[in-house]
């Protein structure tokens, strides 16, 4: 009977350890998936892409196309 009690206490201890580990994991996931943290990561990723040579080329090309379209529309509206 002493053996059965010891096993039950070991099981309880295992359950408690598993519960503590689960709580830590849930806290880590909540931190990782917090909306503010996701927004910061997204902002950093966009900034990194825009400051890369390819990103700067895309931004420059887009600005050039928009400038041409605005000038074209202004000239058409004056006619």
C-alpha positions as CSV (number, residue, x, y, z in Angstrom):
1,X,0.0,0.0,0.0
2,X,2.9,2.4,0.6
3,X,4.1,1.7,-2.9
4,X,0.7,2.7,-4.3
5,X,0.8,6.0,-2.4
6,X,4.2,6.8,-3.5
7,X,3.3,6.2,-7.1
8,X,0.2,8.4,-6.7
9,X,2.4,11.2,-5.3
10,X,4.9,10.8,-8.2
11,X,2.0,11.1,-10.6
12,X,0.8,14.2,-8.9
13,X,4.3,15.6,-9.0
14,X,4.5,14.8,-12.7
15,X,1.2,16.4,-13.4
16,X,2.3,19.5,-11.5
17,X,5.5,19.8,-13.4
18,X,3.6,19.3,-16.7
19,X,1.2,22.0,-15.7
20,X,4.0,24.4,-14.8
21,X,5.7,23.7,-18.2
22,X,2.5,24.2,-20.0
23,X,2.0,27.6,-18.3
24,X,5.4,28.7,-19.3
25,X,4.8,27.6,-22.9
26,X,1.4,29.4,-23.0
27,X,3.1,32.6,-21.6
28,X,5.8,32.4,-24.3
29,X,3.3,31.9,-27.1
30,X,1.2,34.8,-25.8
31,X,4.3,37.0,-25.7
32,X,5.3,36.0,-29.2
33,X,1.8,36.5,-30.7
34,X,1.0,39.8,-28.9
35,X,-0.5,42.2,-31.5
36,X,2.0,45.0,-30.6
37,X,5.0,42.6,-31.0
38,X,3.6,41.4,-34.4
39,X,3.2,45.0,-35.5
40,X,6.8,45.8,-34.5
41,X,8.1,42.8,-36.3
42,X,6.1,43.6,-39.4
43,X,7.3,47.2,-39.3
44,X,10.9,46.1,-39.0
45,X,10.6,43.7,-41.9
46,X,9.0,46.3,-44.1
47,X,11.7,48.9,-43.2
48,X,14.4,46.4,-43.9
49,X,13.0,45.6,-47.3
50,X,12.5,49.2,-48.2
51,X,16.0,50.1,-47.3
52,X,17.5,47.3,-49.3
53,X,18.8,48.1,-52.8
54,X,15.9,46.2,-54.4
55,X,13.4,47.9,-52.2
56,X,14.8,51.3,-52.9
57,X,14.6,50.6,-56.7
58,X,10.9,49.6,-56.3
59,X,10.1,52.7,-54.3
60,X,12.0,54.9,-56.8
61,X,10.3,53.2,-59.8
62,X,6.8,53.6,-58.2
63,X,7.5,57.3,-57.4
64,X,8.6,57.8,-61.0
65,X,5.5,56.1,-62.5
66,X,3.2,58.1,-60.1
67,X,4.9,61.3,-61.1
68,X,4.4,60.6,-64.8
69,X,0.7,59.8,-64.2
70,X,0.1,62.9,-62.2
71,X,1.7,65.1,-64.8
72,X,-0.1,63.4,-67.6
73,X,-3.5,63.8,-65.8
74,X,-2.7,67.5,-65.1
75,X,-1.9,68.1,-68.8
76,X,-5.1,66.3,-69.9
77,X,-7.3,68.3,-67.5
78,X,-5.9,71.6,-68.8
79,X,-6.9,70.8,-72.4
